[in-house]
């Protein structure tokens, strides 16, 4: 497939790997921010082929994984109401709440429907005027434009029975929080989270550009490289990041030029700004990160599901003491270091979202058999 197969080329990947091995002279730790990057790295075996001096850790860029437990419980409470049709992307239905998941609500008779777009939820609202239709609006900046447009369309069409349960978060705030927390603890990077550089998510930057990362690279003196999601993309980004570290530079570079520009998609950004404003947001397993997410502006609060159903606002929950997903999402632990991994926690009986999300690090480790820290070096292979 044009523009895809060439970025899965094993020979080119190995050439970039050889170039990396020639350039690296010190030990470095890089964080791939996005769960999509994590899955590609684990699936292709890139992490097992990298030089011993280079360590990759997994970041919080999985939208399903960082949706806070209390927000999942609010979704479950809303979906259980007889007057509500609850709509969501399919990957949220298996995410465990404190007692059950959305699939359990559906099995018990709740009207829970999988949609592929918030516009599908709008159509359901139009077709069911006697029901309140709630859409679970989660994700990073990638999904925010479509969710914002759905709210604009609902207002324009007078669909007063449509509402969104918002749980949007932003990537730059996560990088800032990770760097600030590690430096607060030790004055530099903490021993269990030494971060020397970041691989930024290409699809987020397709929407937002990479100008927001430039102040972060300067403030924390770290290179940030935007990458795609195929092995060649990732090796290209890793090589650029290591070259910067070896040269002592710290700037934002774009290794995903076929999709990303510095400015990003300005119309999409304008839609986000019209509907949402910045707010503090809780991240599952991490806690509240100041000014890290979106909430509806005053003009659109009539579409806020939490305000329309105030009984869900008081829901508070606690994480399972067995689950270390918060440490995994911060890059402090690998999934295989969790005592419950593959035992008490499996895709069939997950303790946390990282085990069931299609972008979760634990799901990647489970699917590709990474139960131990060391495995035989694989041959680069790709699902077709």
N, C-alpha and C positions, 0 to 999 in steps of 0.2 A: 504494500500500500504506500503510495507516494507520501512523503513527509512523515512516515512512521517507520517503515522497515529500515531506512538508512540510519535511524537513531537507535536501532536495536542491533546494529552490526557488531558481531563479536570481535572481528579483527580490528576494527577501529577502536573499540572499547579497550582491547589489550594494548594497542599503541598508546592510547592516552594513559593507561596504567603504567606502562614502561616510562613514559615521560614524567609521570608523578614520582616514580621511584628514583629517577635521576635528580629530581629537584628537592626532595625532602631530606633534610639533615637533622631536624629536631622533632621532638614529640609534640603533636598538636591534637586538640580535640575540637571537632566541628559538630554542630547540631543541625540536622535537617529538620526544619520547622514543621513541615507538612507530613501528615500520615500517608498521603499518596506517594511521597518520596520514599518513606520508610518501606512501604510495601514493594515498591520497585527495587529498592536496594536489597531487601531480603530475598525477594523472588529470584532475582538475577544472581545473587551471591556476591555482589560487589563488596559487601563488608568483609567477606572472608578472603578476598583477593587483595585488599589494600595493604600497603606497607605496615609493618608492625609499629612504626612510629605514629601512625595516624589512627585515631579513634573517632568513630561516629556515635553520637548519642541521639536519642529520639525526642522530638519536641512536642509542644502542646497543640500543633496545628491539625487536630482532628475535631471537626465541629461537633460530631455526635459525642465524642469522648469528653469534651469540656463542658457540655451542657450540664449544669449543676443538678444534683440529685433532687433538690427541692423543686426545680422547674419540671423535672420528669414527673414528680409526684403531683404537681399542679396539673400537668397534662392528663394524668391518670384520673384525677378528681373531676376534671372537666369532661373527659370522655365518658365518665360513669353517669353523668347527668342525663336523664331521659329526654330533656328538651334539646340536647346538643348532638350535632353530627361533628365528630372530631376527625380532622384530616391531617395527614402527615406523610412525609417521605417514608418509604418502607423501612429504612435502616433504624428509625427511631422506635419501631414497635417491639424490638427485642431488647432494648436498653432497660436494664433492671431499675425499678424504683425501689423504695425502701421495703415494700412488701410484694409487689407484683409488677408486671409490665403491661404495655398497651395491648399486647396479644391476649393477655388474660382477661382484660376488660372486654375485648371483642368476643372472646369465647363465652363470656358470661352474658352476652346479649347487647353490649354497648355498640353504638353505631360508630365504629372506627373504620375509616376508609383510607387506603393508600392512594396518594396522588403523585403525579410526576411533575407538577407545576402548581404554584399558587393560583394560577388562572383556572386550573381544574377545580380548585376549591370555590372559586368565584362562581363557576357554572353550577356547582352543587347548591350554593346559596341561592342562586337565581331560581333553580328548579324546586327548591324546598323553602318557600317563604315563611312557613310556620315553624321552622326550626332555626336555632342558632348554629351557624357553621363556624367552627374554630379551626384555623390553620396554625400548625406548629412551626413558627418562623425561626429556625435555628440557622447557624452557620457563621462563617467569616464574611468578609467583604464580597466574596464571590457570589453568594446567593442574595445579598442585601438588595441589589437593584431590582430583581424580579419580585421580591417580597414587597418592596416599596411601591413598585408599579401596581401590584395587586391592590394595595390600600388606596392608591389614587383612583384606580378603576372602580373600586367599590363605592367610593364617595361620589364619583361622577355618575354612576348608575343607580345611586340611591339604595344600595344593598345594605340596609341597616342591620340585617341579620348576620352579617359577616364580621368576624373578628380574628385577630392574630394574637397568639401567645408568643411574645418576642423573647428570644434568647440569642441575640447577635453579639459577637465579640470581634475584636480587631487584632491583627497580627503585631503591628508595631508596639502596642501596649504590652503584649506578652513578652517580647524581647526585652523591653525596658524593665519589666518586673523581674524577669530572670536575672538580668545583670545587676539590678539594684539589690535584690535579695542576697545574691552571692557576695557582693562587696560589703553589704552591711554585716554579714556574719564574720568575715575574716579580713576585711580591708582590701582584699583582692578577690579572686574567684575561689570558692570554697573547695576543699579537697575532693568532695564527692560530686562537684559540678564545675569543673574547670572548662570554661568555654572560651575558645580562642577565635571562633568565627562561626558564621551562620550561613546556611543555604536557604534562601528565601523561596517561598512557594510561587511558582510561575503563574498559576491561574489567578491567585489573588492580585498579583502585580499586573496581570492583563487588564484588570478592572481599575486598580488604584495607582498603577505606575510604581516607580521605586523612589520617587522624590522624598517620601515620608521616612525612608530608611537612612537618608544621608545624614541628618542630625544625630542619629543613633550611632552610626559608624564613627563619626567624629567624637561624640561624647565619650564613648566607651573604648575608643581606639581599637576597633575590631573590623575586619573585612566582612562584608555581607555580599553574597553573590546570588543573584536570581537564577534559578535553574528550572528546567523542564522536568519531565517525569520518566523519561526513557534512560537506559544505561549510558548511552553516549552523552546525553544532556547532563546527567548527574556527574559523570567522570570529568566532563568539561568544566563544570562548576567547581568540583572539588579541586581540580588542578589550578584553576584561577585563584581559589581561596588560599591554597598552600603557597603558591608563588608570592602572593601578597604577604603572607606571614613570614616567609623566608626573607623577603626584602624589607620587612619592617614597615609596610604600608597598611593603611586602613581606609578603604573607600568602598563604595557600592559599585559592583560590576554587574553587567547584564549578560548572562550566558544563555539567554532564551530570547534572542533578538527576533526570531520569527513570529513571536506572539506578544512581546512586551516592549513598551516604550517608556521613557522616563515619566511622561505625563499621564499615561494610562488612558482609559476610556472616559473622556470628560463628560459626555452625556449621562453615562451610568453614574458617575460621581455626583452629578447634579441631581439626579433622581433620589439618590441616597440622602443628600443634604436637604432636599425638600421635605422628606417624610420623617427622617430620623435626626436625633441629636445625641451627642455623647453623654454617657452616664457611667457610674460605677457598675461593674458586673461581677457576679460570683462565677468562678470557674471550678468545675468539678475536681475535687482532690487538691485544689490549689488555694482556693479562697477568693476573697474579693480583691480585684485589681482596680484601682481608681481609674476612672475615665477610660475604660477598656472596651466598652460596648455601646450599642445603640438602644434608644428607646424612642417611642413615637413622640413627635412634637405635639404641642397642645392642640393644634389644628386637627389632628387625627386621633386624639385620645378616645373618641367614641368607638374606635375600632380596637381598643385595647381589651383583650379578653380578661385580664386580671382586674380591670376596673369594672367591666360589665358583670363579672361574677366575683364580687369582693370576698366571698367565703373562701376562696383559694389563697388569698393574700397572706394569711397567717400560717400557712403550711411551712414547717421547719423539719428537717430530717438530719440523720447522722449516717455517715458512711460506714460500711462494713469494716470492722477492725482487721479483717483478714486481707482486705484489698489494698494494694500499694499503688493503685493506678495514678494517684497524685504524684508519687515519686517518679513513676515512669514518664508521665507527661512533662515533668520538669527536667528530664534527662539525668536524674540522680540514680536511677536503677534501670536495669534491663529487665524485660518481662521474665526471662529465665531465672532471675534472682529472687522472684517471688515464691515463697514456700507453698502458696496455694495454686501456682500455675500448673495447669494440666491435671490437677487433682481435684480440690474443692472448686476450682474455677476452670470451666471449659465452655465452649460455645453453646453447649446444651444446657449448662447451668452456670451462667456467668455471674461473677461477683461485681464486675464493673463494666462500663461501656467499652473499655479498650479491648475487651475480649470478643465483642459482638459487632463492633463497627467495621465497615469495609475499609476504613482507614486506621483502625486501631493497631498499635504496636503489638499488643498481646495476641490479637487475631493473626497478625503476620507471622509471629513466632510459632504459634500453634499450627497454622496451616502448612508452614514449610518446615516443620519438625525441628525447630531450634529450641530444644529442651536443655541444651548444655551450652556453655560458653565457647567450647571448641568443637568444631566439626571438620570433616575433610573438605578441602578446598574444592568447590564445585566448578563445573563448566558453565559458562554463561548460557542460559536457556531462557526462552520467553514463551508465555502462553499466546497462542494464536487464536 
